Amino acid sequence: MMKSKLLIIALFWALNFSAQRYILDSILPIHGRVIHQEENQLQFALESPYFNSFFKRMDSIFEGKKDKLHIFHIGGSHIQADIYSNKLRTYLQNTNDVSMAQRGFIFPFHLAKTNNPSNYKISGTRDKWKGYRCSVTDSVAWGLSGISAAFREKSDTIYIKANHKNHTKNSYKFDKFRLFYNTWKNDYDIRFLDSTLVISDTVNADVFYKEYQFSSEVDSIAIAIQLKDSTIVNPEFLFMGAELMNSNPGIEYTSIGVNGASFAFYNRSAYFEKQLQLYKPDLFIISIGTNDAYMPKSQFDGEKFKSYYESFIQMIQRVNPNCAILLTVPNDSYYRRKIPNPNTATQQKIIYEIAQKYQMAVWDFYKIMGGFGSSNKWYQRKLMPRDRVHFTYLGYQIKADLLLNAFIDAWSKATNRDKEKLLNHYKNLYE
């Protein structure tokens, strides 16, 4: 009877969280037994010169200074869904009232025939497009997004909306637009339906984008793609991403996620590092690992995982030697819905070793959940679906608030600022 009551209460909360952004205080009386709050911290952050420098700049923005910070968050399906990463984006975008950073880099997942985040929309004639993920065997040119959408028909119109089912305090607008595509081919004309909008455009053939300057800020655009000549053999327009830009200061949060992606698959994205150099991130959150370990214990190669992880960190440091890097331990999960996955515990040990070697921080969500087998307890409380790999909407909401808390705890200690004052700022953003 008690379990039934808890389930009813949990479902009630889940249906009403769209109106109440910060949920952790309310949910702990219901799910506190499976959330190990004492483990919720950014371990080694205070010993890291990179994080101490980053938190000083966070402090400056919180005080109202017009600085710019860029956070990247990469992972697999957890990040492609952009539920908990978008919640963190919305929190951090509203760190002060004078800085509203640009929405930044997005990808047309809908055109690539996979799930698109709900907070923005890119649409077209879906049947005319084909998607290629770095996590499958199909091979095309991949850049920062790790996924490309290919168009090989005569014409289509793409509609892009910066705000879609996104309950944020301030809506996103942009007066500059980057279209990432295969600039080495010139098979198609690209034309904006609003002919008065574009005042200039330039092509960057080295990093594969065309940048458009607009006459005013907008929150949506429409672009027509037209084959130049019907005699062209094997025409192709390869859509690798878009960037919604403005000159506003603030905290920009770019999430990069591809269903099924692992370090090995992102390693196939030949233009990843080249395009990352455009941004030189200040904080990089690595949430890769679930797919690397999704296999029987006998098949998991810990040394290979460690090698890929270190190579990825070294790549980030080549782009920005002063970047703070947060290594997140994957959540507990089940293999094929039947077997608790023991490989995550091995990953946990490796991630701690790497973090200490490179003086970076760790957010150990595996430990916060309760360690080996804990995903079944989260599933029983409707915080994970039956696969016990992913999370329900409520589960992702909890995950976001836990990371926000750990982030603020480390920030407050690094700058001697009152934690509750910082936390209350974000708790009350939507009242």
N, C-alpha and C positions, 0 to 999 in steps of 0.2 A: 504493500500500500504506500509506504514511504517513497519507494522508487518511482511509482506512478505519479505521485505528487511532484517529485523533483523533476520528472520529465515534462509534465505540464507547465511547471514554472519556467523551465529552460526554454521550451518552445515559445512561451509568451515573450520572454526576453528576446529571443532570436528574431521574432517578428517586429519588435519595436526598436531595434538597435539603430535603424537608419536615422532615427530622430535623436538618439543619444549617442554621441560619438565616443566618449570615453566610458568604457563599460566595466573596467576591472574591479572597481569598488563594489559594483552591484552584483557581479558574477561570483566573487569569491565565496560568499555564503553558500552558494549552490555547488560550485565546482572546486572549492579550495583544496579538497583532499587530493586532487590529481595535479595540482599546480604547486610545485615546490619553490615557493617564493624566495626562500633563503639561498637558492642557487641562481637567482636571477640577477646577474651582474656581468659587466664587461671585464672579464679577468685579464690582468696584466696591463690594462689601459693606463693606469696611473704611473707605471714604470716605462711607458712608451713615450719617447720624445715627439713622435709623430702625432699621437693623440693629445698630448698636452698642448701642442701648437694648434691643433684643430679646435680644441675646446676654447682656447683663448679667442679664436676668431668667431666661434659660436657665441661667446659672451658679448663680443663687440656688436654682433647683429642683434642680439637680445636687447641690448641697451639702445638700439635705434640707429646704429651706424649703417651706412649704405655700402656694405661690403657684398661680395659675391662668393658663394661657396657652391661647389658642384659635387653631389653625392651620386655614385653609381651603385646599383644593387643588381647582381647577376645571379641567375639560378635556372631551374628547369620549369616544370609546370606550376609550381607554387608561385613563381614570379610572373610567368606568362599571364596567369589569371589576374594578377595585379590587384588583389583584394587587400592583403595586409601591407604590401608595399605602397599602395595608393593611400592607405590610411596614414602611414608614416609620412608620405609626401605632403599630404594636406596639413598635418600637424606642423611640419617643419617650414612649409611655405608661409605659414602665419606666425613666424617667430617674432616679427615686429609689424607695426602698422604702416611703415613707410616703404617696405620692400616686398614686392610681389614678383618673384622671379618667373621666368618664362616656363611654359609647359615642357618645352624641349623635345627630345627625341621620342618618336612613336613609330609603330609599324602597323601595316594593314593586314592584321591576322585574318580578318573576315575574307579578304580577297584570296588569301593563301589557304582558305578552307579549313581553318582551325579557330579555336575560341578566342574572341577579341575581348580585352578588358571592357567593362561597361562604362568607364568614366570618359571615354572619347569614342568617336565613331569615324571610320573610313569605309565608305561603301561604293559599290560599282556593280556592274553586271557580273556576278560571281562566277557564272558558268563559263565566262570567257577567260578566266584566270586559272593558273595552276600554282600550287604552293610547293616549295622545296625547303625542308628543314635540314639543318646540319646533323640532326640526330637520326636521320635515315640515310639510306645508301645513295639516293639521288644526288648528283653533284652538279651544282651551278656555282656562280660567284656569290659568296657570302661575305657580308661585312659585319658591322657592329651588332646587328640584331640576331645574327646566326640563322636567319630565315629569309627567303626571298620569294616574291610573288611574280610569276612570269606571265606576260601578256603577249600573244602572238596573232591576235585577230586584227580586223581593220580599224575599229574605233570603239571607244568607250568613254564614259564620263565618270570621274572620281569625285566624290563628295567627302570633304573632311570637316568634322566638327570638333573643336577643341574641348567642348563641354557637352557631356551626354550622360545623363543619370549620375551626375557627380554632385553630391551635396556638399559643396565647399563654400567657405565664407566669401571668397572672392573668385569670380569666374576668370578663366584664362583668355587673354587676347594676344594677338601677334601682329606685327607689321613687317616681319621678314620671314621668309619661308625657304627652307632647304629641301630639295627633292633629291634623295640618294637613288641613283640608278646606274645602269651600265652606260656611262658617258662615252665609252669607246665605240659604241654603235650609234648611228644617227638615222634610225629607221622611221622614227615617229616625230610628228609635230606635237608640241605641248603648248596648250593655249588655255588661259583662264577665261571662264565664261563672262566675268565682269571685266570688260576690256579697259576700263578706266583704273583698275586697281594697281597694276604693275607699272612702276616708274623706271625700273632698271633691272637687269639680270646679268649674272656672270656665271661662267662654268669653271669648276675646279676639276680638271681631268685627273689630277694626281690622287684625289680622295673620293672622286666619283660622285659629285653632286652639282646641281645647278641651284644658285641662290637668287631669290627674287626679293626686291625691295618694294614695299607697298606704299601707297599714298596716304593710308590711314590704318588704324588698328581695326582688326576684324576678329570674329570668333569662329568663322567658317568660310570655306572657299569651295569652288567647283572647278575642276580641271578637265579639259577635253584632250584625249590622246587619239591622234589620227595617223594612220599609216600614210607615209609620204607618197609612195609609189607602189601600185599593186604588182609590179614586176619584181619587187625585191624578194630574193630567195631567203627563206627561213628568217623572217623578221622577228625581232624580240625586243620587248621593253621589260627590263628586269628591275622591279621595284624593291629596293633594299631598305627603305625607311624614309621618314620625313622628320623635319624639325620645325617646330612652331616657336618663333623667336621674337624677342623684343630686347630693349636695352635696360630693362629694370634690374636693379640689384636684388639680392636676396638669396635664398637657398633653392637651388634647382635639384630635383631628385629624378634621376633617370633609371628606370627599371628595364632590365634586359632578361627575358626569359623565353625558353623554347621547350615545349613539351618533350620529355625524354632526353633532354640534353645532359651531357656529362663533360668532364674536362677533355676527354678524347674527342668528343664531337665539336666542342668549341674550338679545339685546336685545328679543326678543318677550315675554319673561317679565315681565309687567307688575308682578308683586308681588315680584320678586327683591330689589330694594333695600329694600323695606319689611320683608321678613322677615330680611334680613341685618342690619338695625338691631337685631335682638334679641340679636346676638352680638358685634358690634364686634370683628372679628378682630384679633389681634396680628401675625400673619403670614399673608399671602395669596399662594399659589403659583398663578401663571397658566400653565396648560399648554394654552392654546387656540391654534390656528393651523394644524394639519394639514388640517382640512377647509376652512379659509379659502383654502388654496393648492392644493386638489385640483382642478386645472383646467389647460388649456393655458396656456402662458406669455402668449399674446396676450390672454387673458381675465382675467388677474390684475391687480387694481387696487391697487398698493402704497399709494397715498394713502388709499384707502378703508379698507384694513386698518389703517393707522396711526391714522386718525380713530377707528375703532371701539376700538382698543387704548387710546388716550388717554382716551376717554370712559369706558371700563371702569375705568381707574385712578382717574379723577376721582370716579367713583361710590364706589369703595372708600374714598377719602379723605374723602368726605362722611360716610360711616358712622363712620370712625375716622381722623382726620387724622394720627395717629401710627403707623399701621399700616406695618410693613415689607412690601414687595411684591417677590416673586421672579419675574422674568420668565424663562420657560424657552424656549429656541429649539427649535422642533419637530425631530423626528428626520428624517434623510434618508429619502426615500420614492420610490416609483415611481408614476406615473400610469397607471391601468388595466393594471398589471402589466407594462407594456411600456417606458415612457419614464421615465428618471430625472428627477425633478421639479426644475426649475431655480428655482422660485418660493421655495423654502426659503431660498436664499442671499439673496434680496431681503428676506425676512422677517427674517433674521438681522441685516442692516444696520439695518433699521427698529427692531428691538427694542433694539439697542445705543444708538441715538439716544434712544429714549424713556427707557431706564433712566438715562442720564446726565442727561437733562432733569429727571427727577423724583427723582433721587438714590436710585435703587433698584438692585438687584443682578440679575445675569444668570447663569443656568446654561445654558451653550451645549452641549447634547447633540448638536447637529448637528456641531460641531467635534470632540467627544469620539468620535463614531462614525467620523470620518474625512472628513466633508464630502460633497460632491457624488458620488453614485454608490456611497457606502459601504454603503448598505442591501443591495446585492447581495452584498457580502462577508459581512455578518451573516446573510443568507439562506443562503448556501453553508455556513455553520457551524451551521445549524439554530437560530439565535437569532431569526430572523424567519420567518413563514410565507411562502408564495409571493407574497402580495400586496405584500410588502416595504413595508408601511405599519405593521402591528402587530408585536408581538413574541411569541415563544413564552413559555411559563412561565419557562423559564430566562433568556430575554432580559430579561423584566421583573424577575426576581430580581437580575440584574446591574445593571440600571438603578437599582433601589432602593439597592443598596449603594454605587454610585457617587455618588448624590446624598447619602447619609448621610456619605460621606467628605468630599465638598466642603463640606457643612454644618458638619461637625466641624472641618475645617481653618480655615474662616472664624471659627468660634466660638472656637477656641483662640487664634487670633491677636488677636481683639478683646478677649479677657480675660486674655491672658498665661498661659493654662493649657496644660499638657502635652497635645499632641494624642494621643499614643499611649495615655496614661492614659484620656482620654475615649473613644477608639475601642475600647480593650479592654473598657471597661464594657459597650458595646453588643455587642461580639463574643461576650462570655461570658454573655449573658442567659439562654441556654437550656441551659447545661451543668449 
